[in-house]
Amino acid sequence: MITLVIPVTFVVAQNSSVPTPDKIYGQLFTDVQNSKIFPDGKTFVDCVPKRNPKDIMYDYGLMRGPKMDLKKFVEDNFELPRIPQLNYITQEKDVVAHINNLWGVLRRDADKAIEGSSLLPLPHPYIVPGGRFREIYYWDSYFTLLGINASGNVEMVENMVSNFSYLINTYGHIPNGNRSYYLSRSQPPFFALMVELLAEKKGDSVLLNYLPALEKEYAFWMDGSDKLKPGKSVRRVVKLKDGSVLNRYWDDSSIPRQEAFKEDTETAEKSKRNKADVYRHLRAGAESGIDFSSRWLADKKTLATIQTTDFIAVDLNSLLYKLELVIARAKLIARDEIIGNEFNKKAEKRRAAIDKYCWNKNLRYYTDYNFKTSKQSSVITCAGMYPFCVFQGKPDYLSLLARQAAQQVKSKLLQPGGVTTTPNTTGQQWDAPNGWAPLQWMTIWGLDRCGQRELARDIAQRWMKLNRDVFLRTGKLMEKYNVVDTALEAGGGEYEGQDGFGWTNGVLLALIKKYGLPKE
């Protein structure tokens, strides 16, 4: 069993006060999730009770038995989650018009608290991804905002940023999504990029307004770093033997994910490993957003070998580098030069450490670093493009590395419909043959920014064509796509393909604005 070696923090204490479905519904939760009366483990944890949860549990205790109709009991006592998007009939032939109409379908008004519900209420309207994803998601939202911004809806951009600021101020961090069962983890920290996106429209006052939230998010990711000794790790922070401080994905819980309870339990059983360790690695994989991929697997193919928390993640550290720069910029605007310069120095140190530990000289590409084995990963992944999106200064050096990285993208990741997340085919949804909108954007952005504009445009054209072709064929924009065989649907993962879809819509609109749709 893994135990935290740090004092209980305000953030952890605050999170623990929010009851999760397993705490509210106890044996009922376990019975429902293990019985698979709903194909998707997320269904029950998103249900809303029709009456007082204590009364429901009292009745369940009286009725529970081998002859009980468990599904009927749940349906009698809970409102099952609805998916309004399924009622939307696509009539548009133009994909841009479709997306602009779809924003209204994916829009949610400010929430009201309901006892026994897992939803964490938000004070402002927001856009959800779609399908089973009925709540706001952290890293999804940045890519969704790219499209909302391209649509000219600055008000919704500000609402979304304000909601994330609210989550930071209320819970100490931005959770994976606004559900109680997501509070033990976050997702890739794109908040600083969201704030910058809004500042481009409304000026530097935005940076000052959200500076306290930016600092709180930074404190969450760096919690425990001040007392950490070389060669040790705590929560999301790793201090290497040379004193470099970098970060990993983590989760503060070591039990099965509530929304994937049975799947996680079965994976831990198959692993023959310490179950708490496996649960932590699975949860950390969910925090990374890359759930799941050969990127995190010891044998590069089997989920039971997952080892997410052993890796210093190149995408995570690139985003934290950006967060340090944005805090520095805001501090300097506020004329706090001492702290501003301090954060610029933190960013410089982080960049040097990323180059030292994550630039793989053999592969000529940025990869993750396993600090437990002191070895760089051999898995080529789109996460290795993040440094090219955010690193400042040294343009000649960065251009040289980008030329080398571009060769790996072309030889290992480029496919007819865009880029795969990794070259490996494992059955996991973040491996080949699938491609995902956020990683298309980061790859295109990094290449374009560092001088590889022809390849960037090529990837953008392939991805836009695939999105449009699938839309014309099905009337849908999907969560993920098969970029290897563009006539087939994407597959893998723990649930069926979802349509809607927030980040696909956002990235497609942003790419159309930059490059224009390819000719049919």
C-alpha positions as CSV (number, residue, x, y, z in Angstrom):
1,M,0.0,0.0,0.0
2,I,1.4,3.4,-1.0
3,T,1.2,6.1,1.7
4,L,1.9,9.8,1.3
5,V,5.0,11.0,3.1
6,I,3.8,14.6,3.5
7,P,1.5,16.3,6.0
8,V,-2.2,16.4,5.1
9,T,-2.6,19.6,3.2
10,F,-5.5,22.1,3.1
11,V,-6.3,20.9,-0.4
12,V,-6.5,17.2,0.5
13,A,-8.6,18.0,3.6
14,Q,-11.0,20.1,1.6
15,N,-11.4,17.5,-1.1
16,S,-12.1,14.7,1.4
17,S,-15.1,16.7,2.7
18,V,-16.9,16.2,-0.6
19,P,-18.6,12.8,-0.5
20,T,-18.1,10.5,-3.5
21,P,-20.6,8.0,-4.8
22,D,-18.9,5.1,-3.0
23,K,-19.1,6.9,0.3
24,I,-22.7,7.9,-0.2
25,Y,-24.1,4.7,-1.6
26,G,-21.7,2.1,-0.1
27,Q,-22.8,-1.5,-0.8
28,L,-25.3,-0.3,-3.5
29,F,-22.4,1.4,-5.4
30,T,-20.3,-1.8,-5.2
31,D,-23.1,-4.0,-6.2
32,V,-24.1,-1.9,-9.2
33,Q,-20.6,-1.4,-10.5
34,N,-19.7,-5.1,-10.1
35,S,-22.9,-6.3,-11.7
36,K,-22.5,-4.2,-14.9
37,I,-26.2,-3.6,-15.1
38,F,-25.2,-0.6,-17.1
39,P,-22.6,-1.2,-19.8
40,D,-20.8,2.0,-18.9
41,G,-19.4,2.3,-15.4
42,K,-19.9,6.1,-15.6
43,T,-23.7,5.8,-15.7
44,F,-24.4,5.1,-12.0
45,V,-21.9,7.5,-10.6
46,D,-23.6,10.3,-12.7
47,C,-27.1,9.4,-11.5
48,V,-29.2,11.9,-9.5
49,P,-31.2,10.5,-6.5
50,K,-35.0,11.1,-6.7
51,R,-35.1,11.3,-2.9
52,N,-32.9,11.5,0.2
53,P,-29.9,9.2,-0.3
54,K,-30.2,7.9,3.3
55,D,-33.7,6.8,2.7
56,I,-32.6,5.0,-0.5
57,M,-29.9,3.2,1.3
58,Y,-32.2,2.2,4.2
59,D,-34.6,0.6,1.7
60,Y,-31.8,-1.0,-0.2
61,G,-30.6,-2.7,3.0
62,L,-34.1,-4.1,3.5
63,M,-34.6,-5.3,-0.1
64,R,-31.1,-6.5,-1.0
65,G,-31.0,-10.2,-1.9
66,P,-30.4,-12.7,-4.7
67,K,-33.9,-12.2,-6.1
68,M,-33.8,-8.5,-6.1
69,D,-34.0,-6.7,-9.5
70,L,-31.1,-4.3,-9.0
71,K,-31.5,-2.4,-12.2
72,K,-35.2,-1.7,-11.4
73,F,-34.2,-0.5,-7.9
74,V,-31.8,2.0,-9.4
75,E,-34.2,3.1,-12.1
76,D,-37.0,3.6,-9.4
77,N,-34.7,5.6,-7.1
78,F,-32.5,7.6,-9.5
79,E,-32.7,9.8,-12.5
80,L,-30.4,8.2,-15.0
81,P,-28.1,10.6,-16.9
82,R,-29.5,11.9,-20.2
83,I,-27.6,12.6,-23.4
84,P,-29.4,15.5,-25.1
85,Q,-27.0,15.4,-28.0
86,L,-28.6,12.2,-29.3
87,N,-31.8,14.2,-29.9
88,Y,-29.9,16.5,-32.2
89,I,-30.6,15.8,-35.9
90,T,-27.9,17.0,-38.2
91,Q,-29.3,19.0,-41.1
92,E,-26.4,21.1,-42.1
93,K,-24.2,20.1,-45.0
94,D,-21.5,22.6,-44.0
95,V,-19.3,21.4,-41.1
96,V,-18.6,25.0,-39.8
97,A,-22.4,25.7,-39.6
98,H,-22.9,22.4,-37.9
99,I,-20.3,23.2,-35.2
100,N,-21.6,26.7,-34.6
101,N,-25.1,25.2,-34.1
102,L,-23.8,22.4,-32.0
103,W,-22.3,24.8,-29.4
104,G,-25.8,25.4,-28.2
105,V,-26.4,21.7,-27.8
106,L,-23.2,21.3,-25.8
107,R,-23.9,24.3,-23.6
108,R,-24.8,23.9,-20.0
109,D,-26.2,26.6,-17.7
110,A,-24.8,27.4,-14.2
111,D,-25.5,24.4,-12.0
112,K,-27.5,24.0,-8.8
113,A,-26.3,21.7,-6.0
114,I,-28.3,18.5,-5.6
115,E,-27.8,16.2,-2.5
116,G,-26.4,12.9,-3.5
117,S,-25.3,14.0,-7.0
118,S,-21.6,13.7,-7.9
119,L,-21.8,16.9,-10.0
120,L,-19.7,19.8,-8.6
121,P,-21.8,22.9,-9.3
122,L,-20.3,25.7,-11.4
123,P,-21.3,29.3,-11.2
124,H,-21.2,30.1,-15.0
125,P,-22.4,28.5,-18.2
126,Y,-20.0,26.1,-19.9
127,I,-19.5,23.7,-22.8
128,V,-19.2,19.9,-22.3
129,P,-17.4,17.5,-24.7
130,G,-20.5,15.5,-25.5
131,G,-21.8,11.9,-25.3
132,R,-21.0,10.3,-21.9
133,F,-19.0,13.3,-21.0
134,R,-21.8,15.4,-19.4
135,E,-19.6,17.7,-17.4
136,I,-16.7,20.1,-18.0
137,Y,-13.3,18.6,-18.5
138,Y,-10.1,20.3,-17.8
139,W,-7.7,19.8,-20.7
140,D,-10.5,19.2,-23.2
141,S,-11.7,22.7,-22.5
142,Y,-8.6,24.5,-23.8
143,F,-9.1,22.9,-27.2
144,T,-12.8,23.5,-27.1
145,L,-12.0,27.2,-26.3
146,L,-9.9,27.5,-29.5
147,G,-13.0,26.9,-31.5
148,I,-15.3,29.0,-29.3
149,N,-12.7,31.8,-29.6
150,A,-12.7,31.3,-33.4
151,S,-16.5,31.6,-33.4
152,G,-16.1,35.0,-31.7
153,N,-17.9,34.0,-28.5
154,V,-15.6,35.8,-26.0
155,E,-18.3,35.7,-23.3
156,M,-18.2,31.9,-23.2
157,V,-14.4,31.9,-23.2
158,E,-14.5,34.1,-20.1
159,N,-17.2,32.0,-18.5
160,M,-15.1,28.9,-18.9
161,V,-12.0,30.5,-17.6
162,S,-14.0,31.9,-14.6
163,N,-15.3,28.4,-13.9
164,F,-11.8,27.0,-13.7
165,S,-10.7,29.8,-11.5
166,Y,-13.7,29.0,-9.2
167,L,-12.7,25.3,-9.1
168,I,-9.1,26.3,-8.1
169,N,-10.4,28.7,-5.4
170,T,-12.9,26.2,-4.1
171,Y,-11.0,22.9,-4.2
172,G,-7.4,24.0,-4.5
173,H,-6.9,22.7,-8.0
174,I,-8.8,22.0,-11.2
175,P,-10.1,18.5,-11.0
176,N,-10.2,16.1,-14.0
177,G,-13.9,17.2,-14.4
178,N,-16.5,18.8,-12.2
179,R,-17.5,15.5,-10.5
180,S,-16.8,14.5,-6.9
181,Y,-15.1,11.3,-8.0
182,Y,-12.6,13.3,-10.0
183,L,-11.3,15.5,-7.1
184,S,-8.3,13.3,-6.3
185,R,-6.6,14.2,-9.6
186,S,-6.3,17.0,-12.1
187,Q,-5.4,16.9,-15.8
188,P,-2.7,18.5,-18.0
189,P,-2.5,22.1,-16.7
190,F,-3.7,24.2,-19.6
191,F,-5.2,26.9,-17.4
192,A,-2.3,29.3,-18.1
193,L,-2.9,28.9,-21.9
194,M,-6.6,29.5,-21.4
195,V,-5.9,32.8,-19.5
196,E,-3.5,33.9,-22.2
197,L,-6.2,33.2,-24.8
198,L,-8.7,35.4,-23.0
199,A,-6.0,38.1,-22.4
200,E,-5.4,38.2,-26.2
201,K,-9.0,39.5,-26.4
202,K,-9.4,41.5,-23.3
203,G,-5.9,42.8,-22.4
204,D,-3.3,42.3,-19.6
205,S,-5.9,43.0,-16.9
206,V,-7.0,39.4,-17.4
207,L,-3.5,38.2,-16.3
208,L,-3.8,40.2,-13.1
209,N,-7.3,39.1,-12.5
210,Y,-6.4,35.4,-12.6
211,L,-3.0,35.6,-11.1
212,P,-4.1,34.4,-7.7
213,A,-5.7,31.3,-9.3
214,L,-2.6,30.7,-11.4
215,E,-0.4,30.8,-8.3
216,K,-2.7,28.4,-6.5
217,E,-2.6,25.9,-9.3
218,Y,1.2,26.1,-9.4
219,A,1.2,25.4,-5.6
220,F,-1.0,22.3,-6.2
221,W,1.4,20.8,-8.8
222,M,4.5,21.7,-6.7
223,D,3.1,20.6,-3.3
224,G,5.9,19.1,-1.2
225,S,8.8,20.3,-3.4
226,D,10.2,22.6,-0.8
227,K,11.1,19.8,1.6
228,L,12.0,17.1,-1.0
229,K,15.5,15.6,-0.9
230,P,17.4,14.6,-4.0
231,G,16.4,11.2,-5.4
232,K,13.0,11.4,-3.8
233,S,9.4,12.0,-5.0
234,V,6.2,13.1,-3.4
235,R,2.8,13.5,-4.9
236,R,3.4,15.2,-8.3
237,V,7.0,16.3,-7.7
238,V,10.2,14.5,-8.3
239,K,13.6,15.8,-7.2
240,L,16.4,14.1,-9.2
241,K,19.8,13.3,-7.8
242,D,21.3,16.4,-9.4
243,G,18.7,18.6,-7.6
244,S,16.6,19.2,-10.7
245,V,12.9,19.4,-9.8
246,L,10.4,18.0,-12.4
247,N,6.9,16.7,-12.3
248,R,4.9,13.5,-12.9
249,Y,1.2,12.6,-13.1
250,W,-0.3,11.4,-9.9
251,D,-3.6,10.7,-8.1
252,D,-4.2,11.2,-4.4
253,S,-6.3,8.0,-4.2
254,S,-5.2,4.4,-4.6
255,I,-8.5,2.6,-5.1
256,P,-10.3,1.7,-8.3
257,R,-11.7,4.7,-10.3
258,Q,-15.3,5.0,-9.4
259,E,-16.3,5.5,-13.1
260,A,-14.3,2.4,-14.1
261,F,-14.6,0.3,-10.9
262,K,-15.0,-3.1,-12.4
263,E,-12.4,-2.5,-15.2
264,D,-9.8,-1.3,-12.7
265,T,-10.5,-4.2,-10.3
266,E,-10.0,-6.7,-13.2
267,T,-6.8,-5.0,-14.4
268,A,-5.3,-5.2,-10.8
269,E,-6.3,-8.8,-10.5
270,K,-4.6,-9.7,-13.8
271,S,-1.4,-7.8,-12.9
272,K,-0.4,-10.0,-10.0
273,R,1.0,-6.7,-8.5
274,N,0.3,-4.7,-5.5
275,K,-3.3,-3.6,-6.3
276,A,-3.0,-0.1,-4.7
277,D,0.1,0.6,-6.9
278,V,-1.9,-0.5,-10.0
279,Y,-4.8,1.7,-9.1
280,R,-2.5,4.7,-8.6
281,H,-0.9,4.2,-11.9
282,L,-4.3,3.8,-13.7
283,R,-5.5,7.0,-12.0
284,A,-2.4,8.9,-12.9
285,G,-2.9,7.8,-16.5
286,A,-6.4,9.3,-16.3
287,E,-4.8,12.5,-14.9
288,S,-2.5,12.6,-17.9
289,G,-5.5,12.5,-20.2
290,I,-3.7,9.7,-22.1
291,D,-5.9,6.9,-20.7
292,F,-4.5,4.6,-21.9
293,S,-1.4,4.1,-24.1
294,S,1.8,2.1,-24.5
295,R,3.4,5.3,-23.4
296,W,2.8,4.2,-19.8
297,L,3.2,0.4,-20.1
298,A,6.3,-1.4,-19.0
299,D,6.0,-4.0,-21.7
300,K,4.6,-1.5,-24.3
301,K,1.4,-3.6,-24.8
302,T,-0.3,-4.8,-21.6
303,L,-2.4,-2.5,-19.4
304,A,-1.6,-4.6,-16.3
305,T,2.1,-3.4,-16.6
306,I,1.1,0.3,-16.3
307,Q,3.7,2.4,-14.5
308,T,2.5,6.0,-15.1
309,T,3.8,7.5,-11.8
310,D,7.4,6.3,-12.6
311,F,7.7,8.8,-15.5
312,I,8.7,12.4,-15.6
313,A,6.2,13.4,-18.4
314,V,7.5,15.8,-21.1
315,D,4.0,17.3,-21.8
316,L,3.3,18.0,-18.2
317,N,6.6,19.7,-17.6
318,S,6.3,21.8,-20.7
319,L,2.9,23.0,-19.5
320,L,4.3,23.8,-16.1
321,Y,7.1,25.7,-17.7
322,K,4.5,27.7,-19.5
323,L,2.6,28.3,-16.2
324,E,5.8,29.6,-14.7
325,L,6.3,32.0,-17.6
326,V,2.7,33.3,-17.4
327,I,3.0,33.8,-13.6
328,A,6.3,35.7,-14.2
329,R,4.6,37.9,-16.9
330,A,1.7,38.7,-14.6
331,K,4.0,39.5,-11.7
332,L,6.0,41.9,-13.9
333,I,2.8,43.6,-15.1
334,A,1.9,44.0,-11.4
335,R,5.4,45.5,-11.0
336,D,6.5,42.7,-8.6
337,E,9.8,42.3,-10.3
338,I,11.4,40.2,-7.6
339,I,8.8,37.4,-7.8
340,G,8.5,37.9,-11.6
341,N,12.2,37.3,-12.1
342,E,12.1,34.4,-9.7
343,F,9.5,32.6,-11.8
344,N,11.4,33.3,-15.0
345,K,14.4,31.6,-13.3
346,K,12.2,28.7,-12.3
347,A,11.2,28.3,-15.9
348,E,14.8,28.5,-17.2
349,K,15.8,25.7,-14.7
350,R,12.8,23.6,-15.8
351,R,13.6,24.0,-19.4
352,A,17.3,23.0,-18.9
353,A,16.1,19.9,-16.9
354,I,13.6,19.0,-19.7
355,D,16.4,19.2,-22.2
356,K,18.7,17.1,-20.0
357,Y,16.3,14.3,-19.1
358,C,13.7,14.3,-21.9
359,W,15.6,15.1,-25.1
360,N,16.4,11.6,-26.4
361,K,19.7,12.0,-28.4
362,N,19.3,8.5,-29.9
363,L,15.8,9.1,-31.1
364,R,16.3,12.9,-31.7
365,Y,13.0,13.5,-30.0
366,Y,11.6,14.5,-26.6
367,T,10.4,11.5,-24.6
368,D,9.4,10.8,-21.1
369,Y,12.0,9.9,-18.5
370,N,11.6,7.0,-16.1
371,F,13.2,8.3,-12.9
372,K,12.9,4.8,-11.2
373,T,15.1,3.2,-13.8
374,S,17.0,6.3,-14.8
375,K,16.2,5.6,-18.5
376,Q,14.5,7.6,-21.2
377,S,11.4,6.1,-22.8
378,S,11.7,4.6,-26.3
379,V,8.1,5.4,-27.1
380,I,7.7,8.2,-29.7
381,T,4.5,10.1,-28.8
382,C,2.9,13.5,-29.7
383,A,3.6,14.5,-26.1
384,G,7.2,15.1,-27.4
385,M,5.9,18.1,-29.4
386,Y,4.8,20.2,-26.4
387,P,8.2,21.8,-25.9
388,F,8.1,23.2,-29.4
389,C,4.8,24.9,-28.6
390,V,6.0,26.7,-25.4
391,F,9.8,27.0,-25.1
392,Q,11.0,30.6,-25.3
393,G,14.4,31.9,-26.5
394,K,17.2,30.0,-28.3
395,P,15.3,30.0,-31.6
396,D,18.2,28.5,-33.7
397,Y,18.7,25.7,-31.2
398,L,14.9,25.0,-31.0
399,S,14.6,25.0,-34.8
400,L,17.5,22.5,-35.1
401,L,15.7,20.1,-32.6
402,A,12.4,20.7,-34.4
403,R,13.9,19.6,-37.7
404,Q,15.1,16.4,-36.1
405,A,11.8,15.8,-34.4
406,A,9.9,16.4,-37.6
407,Q,11.7,13.4,-39.1
408,Q,10.3,11.2,-36.4
409,V,6.8,12.6,-36.8
410,K,7.0,11.8,-40.5
411,S,8.5,8.3,-40.2
412,K,6.7,7.1,-37.0
413,L,3.4,9.1,-36.5
414,L,2.2,10.5,-39.8
415,Q,-0.7,8.7,-41.4
416,P,-3.3,9.5,-44.2
417,G,-5.7,11.1,-41.6
418,G,-3.2,13.0,-39.4
419,V,-0.8,11.7,-36.7
420,T,-1.3,8.8,-34.3
421,T,-0.5,9.4,-30.7
422,T,2.1,6.6,-30.8
423,P,3.3,4.2,-33.5
424,N,2.2,1.2,-31.5
425,T,-1.0,-0.8,-32.0
426,T,-2.1,-2.2,-28.6
427,G,-5.9,-2.0,-28.5
428,Q,-5.6,1.0,-26.1
429,Q,-7.4,4.1,-27.4
430,W,-4.4,6.4,-27.2
431,D,-2.3,4.2,-29.5
432,A,-2.4,3.5,-33.3
433,P,-4.6,3.6,-35.3
434,N,-6.3,6.4,-33.5
435,G,-5.7,10.1,-33.8
436,W,-7.0,12.8,-31.4
437,A,-7.8,16.5,-32.0
438,P,-5.7,17.9,-29.1
439,L,-2.5,16.1,-30.2
440,Q,-3.0,17.1,-33.8
441,W,-3.2,20.7,-32.6
442,M,-0.1,20.5,-30.4
443,T,1.9,18.7,-33.1
444,I,0.8,21.2,-35.8
445,W,1.4,24.2,-33.5
446,G,4.9,23.0,-32.4
447,L,6.0,22.3,-36.0
448,D,4.6,25.5,-37.4
449,R,6.1,27.6,-34.6
450,C,9.6,26.2,-35.0
451,G,9.9,26.4,-38.8
452,Q,8.5,23.1,-40.0
453,R,5.5,24.8,-41.6
454,E,5.1,22.5,-44.6
455,L,4.7,19.5,-42.4
456,A,2.4,21.3,-40.1
457,R,0.2,22.3,-42.9
458,D,0.2,18.8,-44.3
459,I,-0.9,17.3,-41.0
460,A,-3.6,20.0,-40.7
461,Q,-5.0,19.3,-44.2
462,R,-5.1,15.5,-43.6
463,W,-6.9,15.9,-40.3
464,M,-9.4,18.5,-41.6
465,K,-10.2,16.3,-44.6
466,L,-10.8,13.3,-42.3
467,N,-13.1,15.3,-40.0
468,R,-15.1,16.6,-42.9
469,D,-15.3,13.2,-44.7
470,V,-16.6,11.5,-41.6
471,F,-19.1,14.3,-41.0
472,L,-20.4,14.1,-44.5
473,R,-20.7,10.3,-44.2
474,T,-22.2,10.2,-40.7
475,G,-23.4,13.7,-39.7
476,K,-21.1,13.5,-36.7
477,L,-17.9,14.9,-35.3
478,M,-16.2,12.3,-33.1
479,E,-14.0,12.2,-30.0
480,K,-11.3,10.3,-31.9
481,Y,-10.6,9.0,-35.4
482,N,-8.9,6.2,-37.2
483,V,-6.1,8.1,-39.0
484,V,-4.5,4.9,-40.5
485,D,-7.6,3.6,-42.4
486,T,-9.8,6.6,-42.7
487,A,-12.8,4.5,-43.9
488,L,-12.9,2.8,-40.5
489,E,-14.1,4.0,-37.1
490,A,-11.7,4.5,-34.2
491,G,-11.7,1.9,-31.5
492,G,-10.2,0.6,-28.3
493,G,-10.6,1.9,-24.7
494,E,-13.2,1.4,-22.0
495,Y,-16.2,2.9,-23.8
496,E,-17.8,3.3,-27.3
497,G,-16.9,6.1,-29.6
498,Q,-18.5,9.4,-28.5
499,D,-19.8,12.1,-30.7
500,G,-20.3,15.8,-30.1
501,F,-17.4,16.6,-29.7
502,G,-16.0,19.5,-27.9
503,W,-12.3,19.4,-28.7
504,T,-12.8,18.1,-32.2
505,N,-15.1,21.0,-32.9
506,G,-12.7,23.5,-31.4
507,V,-9.5,22.3,-33.1
508,L,-11.3,21.9,-36.5
509,L,-12.6,25.5,-36.4
510,A,-9.2,26.9,-35.3
511,L,-7.4,25.0,-38.1
512,I,-10.0,26.1,-40.7
513,K,-9.4,29.7,-39.5
514,K,-5.6,29.3,-40.0
515,Y,-5.4,27.1,-43.1
516,G,-8.8,27.0,-44.7
517,L,-10.6,23.7,-45.5
518,P,-8.9,21.5,-48.1
519,K,-10.7,21.1,-51.4
520,E,-13.0,18.1,-51.7
